[in-house]
Amino acid sequence: MNALEWHYPWWLLLGLTPFILHGIRYLLRKRLLQRYASPHLLPWLVLGQPHDWRMRLVSRTSLWALVWLLLALAAAGPRVPDPLQQDGIRETVDIAVLLDASRSMRVQDQRPDRFRRARIELHELMGRLRGDRLALIPYAGSAHVLVPPTWDVQVFSHYLNRLSPSLLPVHGSRADRALTLARKLLSSSRNDRARAVLLLTDGDFDIATRQAIEEEVRRLRQAGIRLFVLGLGSETGGGILLDNGQWLGLDGRPVISRLQADWLKRLANIGGGRFARSVRDDGDWGLLYDNGIARLASYRISKTQRQRIRWRELYVWFLAPALLLLGVLLFGGLHRHATPVALLVLLLSPALLPDAQAAGHAAIERQAWQAWQRGDYRRAAALYRQVPGYRGSFGRGASHYRRADYAAAARHFASAVIDAGNDQERAAALFNLGNSWFRLGRYRAAEESYRDSLRYRPGDPATRHNLAFTRALIREIERQQRMARLLRKGRGGHGPRLGMGNGGLGRYGSEESDENRKRLAARYRIPPDQLARLIARGLRFARVVGRRQAGRGMTDPDDPLGLESVRARMRQIEEKTGLLIKTLLELEAGYNAPLEQPETMPGVRPW
């Protein structure tokens, strides 16, 4: 995003005009002189022609040509994106994840086995994504789109965690069918979006399938889709253990499945991508994603995004010296030092032309910072409104936060997350967004913001402390809500129930609850009365949200009263998710009745 761009590039051709004319003039003059006299006599016959190249370089003709060139460069409209946005407008990538779910992925040469190792690797990938979309296509003897392209990594993770090789209806390993399905799926995406296929496999295919795979990879490359491959397993390999505890055999001998690293690397080269082995550290994703997939869209900008870019126009850097030089040539022609003066003006003119727009924004930002330091947060917020990009949004959020207008602060910090140009800025915006939610009593939202901040700035002590305290606070509020619910239903006994105290916190005479609060206050070094106010604020917010949603028959996830019932319902749904996936895949493969076990197709290796 730091590359120079020309708004009207055809004007650059105009800058060649004086050089073309000078070349034509030189050729015509040379031709005439050759007719007039022999070449060795020309220096004695032609007067007024400087023979030294340095003299020609500083001649008036050269300076006029330079003026023409500078005017053409200014007319072409040189510009660069505003540095406040240079990393914030990155286009995302559509990634089709092809997950090998064949029997060979059950080999345990990688712990716990190849398939579960692949799931672990994909969870690591989800933590590194930069807003890219993921699609999930598991395959064995057949291939299926289990998750279409989505930005919701929670949905992707949900179906990934419930996928197993036993759910696919046909044995085998037909990666070519998965590649065909991925090509059709990604071809429906926007043409200006970068696209990639990520294949997770051991590469254990027969010769015919390999040829079909290579042909399909070439079709992917022609469609502008790159292939990246993560290899699972080892060259030593291992046997394939079946569900009945026996080893899969062929012709009376056990089948040994091995990682085909050399062929997978060749396949990635055909697909224009990269190959990496699955390793325990993050070296594989550093190669495949950070230096591979993520770079496919590093400098691609869609038409919609281009309209939102704030450009820094640079034509003044060419126009101003051209006009100054032109003035010297026109009005200083009678002076014998006109040419040296023109060269001096040309060299000094860039130093006299600072970027007015950038200087203006910097001056306003300094004024806003000074107002913020003085405690004039209202004026600081007004000034930061004139500062574009991340700095303006973050400054407005910080100003409103100091004014205790936490709702407005949350809005501006959320804008700062979007405008952030790098991971450090995004982490800082998310951290302050979490603080704003916390002040509003929205502890669930604060917890999510702190957790997201740690994704971009892992190990930050302040964020980790706030996250731990928020989680402990949520647990205490849930405990208070459970006690209140039991008392309302008459199952809490008739023990002492005190009135509202400590800033509005309802206390229910529980020694266990009092002890929990004491431990919480001691662990996080917070005064007990302040802790009581924080708990009361969370309880009030939960009750308000609960009343709002009760009229619509909905359960708010921030309301602890509904947590237990929601969790119980989710457990019931999760138990049936695997069966649902299996049924859908069987119907898609053409099986109208449930299969007790996957089928084996004639002519297809069953692993």
N, C-alpha and C positions, 0 to 999 in steps of 0.2 A: 504493500500500500504506500510505500515511499517513492514509487516510480513517478517520473515526470510524465505528464499527459498533455497533448496538444489538442485544444478545443477545435481549431480550424486548421488541420494539418496541411491542406492544399496550399495555404499561403507560404509554406516553406519553399515551394518551387519558385516563388517570386524572388527569393533571395539569390537564386542562381543566375538571374538575368544579367547583372553586370559582369559576372565572370564569363558567361557565354559570349556576350558582346565583346569583351576584351579579347577572348580567344579568337573570335572571327576577325577582329581588327588586326591582331598580331599576325595571323596567317596571310591576310591581304597585303599588309605592309611588307612582310617578308618576301612575298611573291614579286611585288613591285621593285623592291631593292635588288633582288636577284637579277632582274632584267636590266637594271641600271648599271651595275658594276659587279666585278668578281667579289667573292666573299672576303678575300684577304685585304681588299682595298676599302671595304665599307667603313671600318673605324676611322679612316682618314677623310672620308667624304661626308659622313652623316654627323651633324653637330647636335648637341643638346640631349644626347641619349646617355643616361647614367648606366655605367657598366657594373657597378657594385650592387648586389642584391639588397644590401641594407639601405642604400639610397632609394631603391625602387619601393621598398616596404613602407617608407615614411613619406612617399610622394603624395601629392594632393589626389591623384587618381585612386590610389589605394584607400585613402581615407574616405573618398566619396563612395567607393564600393562597400566599405565597412558600414557607412551610414545606411546604405540600401539594405544590407544584410540584417542590421539590427532592427530596422523598421519591419522587415519581413518576419523576423522572429517574434516581434511584439504582436503583429497582426495574426499570427498563428495561434495565439492564446495559450501560452504555457501556464500550467497550473498543477498543483499537487493537492491531495486530500488534506484536510485539517488534521494535524497530528493528534488532536484530542480524540479523533474517531478512527485513527489508522488501523487499530486492531479490533474495533467494535463492530465492523460491518462485514466480518467474515461470513461467506456463504457456507451453509451446512452441506453435509454429504449424506446421500441416501446409501445405506449399507445393508445389503442382503446377506444375512448370516446363514450359511449352509452347514448344518450340523449333521455329521455322519452318525446315524443311530443304528448301524448294522451290528451283527454279532461280534465282529472283530473288535469293536470298541469296548467290549467287556474284558479284554485282556488286561491283566493287572501288572504290566511292566512299568506302568506309572500309577502311583498311588492316588486315590483308592483304586481306580481303573481309568481307562482312557476316556470313557464317556463322562464320568463324573469330574475328571480332570478338565475336560472341555467346558463343562458348566462353570467350574471355578474360574477358568480363564475368561469366560464371557462376563462373569460378575466383575472381574478386574477391569475389563474393557469398559463396562458401563460407568465405572468410577472415573474414567479418563475422558469420556465424551465431551465434546465442545458444542453441544446443541445439535448433534447429528441425529438422523432418524435411523432406526433399526427395524429390520424385518427378519423373521425367523422362519426358515425352511428346513425342517428335518427330513431326512431321506434314509431309506434302506433300499428295498426293491422297488419302492415307489417314493415319490416326493410330494410334499404338501406344504402349502402356505399356512402355517399355524398362526403367525402374527404378521399382518401387513405393515408397511412402513409407518412407524409411530415415533413421536418424541417422548412418549411416556415410558420411561425405563421401568416403572413399577409394573405396568402391564406386561412388558417383555419379560421381566424377571418372574412374574407370576406363572406364566406358561412354561418358561424354561425350567423352573424348579419342579414342575409336575410332569415333565417329559422324561420318558425312559425308552430304551430300545424295544421293550415288549409291547409298546402301544402301537407301533407301526404294523400295518396289516400284512406286509409281504417281506419275506427274508430276501437278502441280497445287498448289493452296494452299487446302486445305479446313480452315481454322482452326475452323469451326463443329463439325466432327467431333471435333477435339481438345478443344474446350470441353465437349462432351457427355461425352466419355470422362473428363475431369477432374472433372466434376460427379458422375458415378457413383462415381469412385474416392474422392473426398473425402467423399462422403455416407456411406461405410462407416466413416469415422473416428468417434471418440468425439464425442458431441453437445456436450460442454463444452469441446472443443478449438477454438481459433481456426483458420480455414481461409482460404487465399488461393490465387489462380491468378496466376502470373507469365507473361505472354505476351511473348516476344521475337520481333519480326517487323518487316518494313518496311511492313506495311499495304497491300501491293499486291494487292488483291482486286477481283473484278468486282462489279457491283451486286447480283446475286442472292446471292452469297456474303456480302456485307456485311449484307444484310437477315437472312440466317440467323444470322450471328454476333451481331448486335444482339439478336435474339430469344433466343439461347442465353445471352447475358450477363444478360439480365433473369431468366432461370430461375436462373442462379447467384446473383443478388442475392436472389431469393426464398428460396433455400436457405441464406442466411446466409454466402455465400462471396463475398469481395471480389476484384475484378480489378485487377491492376497491370500496366502495359504499359511495356516498354522498346523504344523505336523505334530501328531500325538503318538506316543509310543517310543520304542527303541529298535535299533537294528537287531538286537538279540531276540526280541519278540517273546512270545509265550503262547500257551494253549488257550483255547476258547472254552470256557466253562459254561455249560448249559444250565437251564433252570432245574433240571432233574438231578444235578450234581455230577453228570458225566461230561467227558471231554468230547468236543465235536471232532469227528473223524472223517476221513476220505480214503477209500480203498484200503480200509483196515488200519490206517495209520492216523494218529492225531494231527489235526491241522495246526500249524505254527504260523501265526500272523506277525509280520514285522513292519516296522516303519520304512516306507520307501522314500527316503529323504532326497536322494538324487533326482528321482523322477518328479517329485513334487516341486523341487527347486526349478527344474526345467519347465514345468507347467506354469509356475509363477512368471518366469521369464517370457513365455509365450503370451501370457495375459497382461504383460506390461506392469506387473506389480512386484511383490517381494515374498520371500519365503522365510519362515523362522520356525525353530523348534520350540515346543512348549518347555519352559524352564520355570523354576520356582520363584525367581525374582521377576522384575518387570522389564527385563531386557528384551523379551519377545515383543511386547506391546510398544516398547520404545522404538523398535525397528519397524513393526508393521503399522502401528497407528501414528505415533508422534512424527516419525520421519517418512511415513508412507501415506496412509489414508487421509490424515488430517491436512497434509500439504496439497492434496488434490484441489482444495477449495481455498487455499490461503490467500490467493490474489484474484479470485473470481468474484465479481460483483454483479448481481442481477440488475435488471433495468429498474425494478422498483427500489432497490437499495441505492442505486446511482442517483435517483432523484432526491434522496435524503442526505447526500454527502454535502458537507460544507467545504467548498473549494477555496484554496488560497491562490488568487490570481497573481502571476509573476510577470505579466507583460511590462509592468512599470520598470523592471530591471533592465529591459532592452530599450524601451521607448525613451526613458529619461536620458541615458547617455547618447542615444541617437540624436535627440533634439539639441542637447548641449554641443555635441560635435558638429551638428549642422550649423548652429549659430556661429561657432568659431570659424568654420569654413566660409560662411557667407559674409560675415562682418569683419573678419580679421585677415582677409586675403591680401591686403596691402602691407600688412606687417610682416617683417621677415621672420619673426618667431611664431607665426601662426600655426605651423605644423607641430612644433614641440608643445605649444600650449594645448592644441587639440588632443595630443596623446596624453598629457597630464590630466586633462578633464576626463578623458575616457577611463583612466585608471582610478581616479578618485571618486567618480560618480556613484558606484555601488555603495561606497561607505557613507554617502550623503543621503541614501534612500532607504531607511528602515521600513519594515513592513508595518504600515500604519494600522491595519486591522489587528494584527497580533499584538502590537504595542498597546492599542486601545483596550483590548481584552485584559492584557496583563495589568494595566493601570487600574482598571475597574476591580480586578481581583485583589490587588494590593489594598485598595480602599475598603473593600468588603472585609478583608482579613483584619485590617486595623480597627474597623467598627466592631468586629466580633471580639477582638481582644479587649476593647473598651467596655464590652458588655452591652453595646447597642445592637441587640440581635435583630430588632425590627429593621433597622437600616441595613444591616448585613444581609438579611434575607432579600431585601429589595435590590441591593447591588448584585448579589449572586444571581438574581434573575436575568441579568444582562450578560452573564458569562455562559457561553455555550458548553455543551457536552458534560462529561463526568464531573468536572470541577464545579460547575454551576449547580448541578443537581445535588452533589454531596454537600456543598456549602449551604444551600437552602435547607437541606435536611438537618445539618448540624445547628443552624440558627433556630429553626423551629423546635428542635429538641431542647435547646437551652431555654426557650420560652415556655417549655412544658406543653407545647402543642404537639403531642406525640402522634396524633392521627396524621397531621400534615407532614411531620417528620418521616413517618413510615411511607407516605406516598413519594416523597422526594428521594428517600434512600432506595426505594424500589426502582425509581427511574435511574438512579446512579448505577444499580446493578446492570441495567440494560446498556447504559452508556459506557460502562467500564472498558478500558482498553487492554487490560492484562489481568492475570490471576490475582495479583496483589490488590489491585483496585477493587476487583469484584469481591474478594474476601473481606476487605474493609467495609464495603457497602453492605454486604450481608450481615456482618457482625453488628453494625449500627442499626440495621433493620431489625435484627433480633432484639436489640436493646429497646427499640421503640415499641415492638409488640409486647415485650415484657412489662414496660411501664403502663401499657393499656390493660394489662391483666390477661392478655391472650397468650398464655404460656405454651400452648401447643404450637402456635405459629412461631413463637420465639425459638422453641426447640428445633423446628425445621430450619429456620434461618441459621442458627448456630451450626447445625449439622452440615448445611450446605457450605457455610463459610470454611469449615474444616476440610472440605473437599479441595478447595483452592489454596488453602494455607494450612496444611496438616501440622499438628503439633503445637499450634499457637496456644500459649498457656492461658491467656485471658479468655479466649473462646472456649477452651476446654473447661475452664472453671465455671463460666456462665452456663454452659450446656449441662454440666453435672448438677449445678445448683437448681437449674430449671427442672430437670428431670426429678430431682428429689422433692421439689415443691409440688410438682404434678402428682407424685405418689401420695404426698400428704393430703392434698386436696381430695383425691379419690378416696382416701381413707375417711376423711371427714364426711364426704357425701354418702358413703356406705353406712356410716353410723347414723346419719340423719334419716336415711331411708328405713333402717331397721326400727328406729324410734317411732317413725310415722306409722309403721305397720303394726306397732304394738308388740314387737318381738325383742325389744331392747331392755325389758324389765322396767322397774320403776325407780331406778337409781336417781341421784340428784341431777337435775338439769338446770344449769345456771342461765342467766339472761345474757344479752349481748354485751360484750366487753372487749377491751383491747382493740379499739378502733372498729368495732362492729363484728368481730369474729364470734360466731356461735360456739360455745363450749358445752360439751355433753358429758362432763364428769368422768372422762375416761383417763385413768392413770397411764395407760399405754400411749394414748394420743399425746398427753402432756410430755411423757418421756421422749416420744419421737420428736416433738418440737424442740425440746431441749438439746437433744443430740444434733438436730439439724442446725440450730443456732450456733452451737459450739463448733461444729465442723466447718461451717462457712463463715464464722466470725461475724455474725450479724446480730444486732440487738433483738431480744425476744419480742419487744413491742413492734419493731419494724417487720419482723417475720410474720407476726400476727396480722399486720395490715396487708402484707402481700398475699397471705392465704385468704383473707377476707375479700380482697379484690378479685382473686381467681374464682372464689365461690359466687360472688355477685355476677361476674361475667358469664359463668356457666348457667346461672339461673335465668339471666336475661335472654341468652341465646336459646335456652330450653323453652322459654315461654313463646319466643318468636316462632320456633319451629313446631311447637305443639299444635298450633292452629292449622298447620299444613300437613300434619301427620308424619313429620319427618324427624329423624334423629340426628342431632348435630354431633359431629365427631369430637368437638371440644367439650361436650357435656359429660362429665364423669358418670352421671346417673345412667346413661345409656351404654356405657362402655361394655359392661358385662354381657348384656343381651346381644350387642353387636358382635362381640368376640365369639360368643357361642354360635351365633348364626354363621359367622365366617368359617368356623371350624367345620360345621356341617357342609358348607359349600365346598371347602377344600377337599374333603373326603370324596366328594363326587366329581371333582374336576378331572381327575385321571380317567375315570370311566367316561366322562363326557368327551374328552379329547379322543379317546380310543374309538368311541362310536362315530364321531365326526370324520375321523380319518378313514374308517372302514366304509362309511357311506360315500365318501369322496372317491375311494378306490373302486366303487361299484359293488360292494358287499351289502346286501339288504338285510342280512341276518348277522348277529354277533358271532365273532370268531373266538373259539377257545384259545387258539394260539395262531401266530402269523403263518401264512402259507408259504410254500416254496414253489417258485415258478420254474417250469422246465427250461433247461439251458442256462439257468442263472445260478451262480455259486451261492450257497446259502449262508454266506458270511461277508 
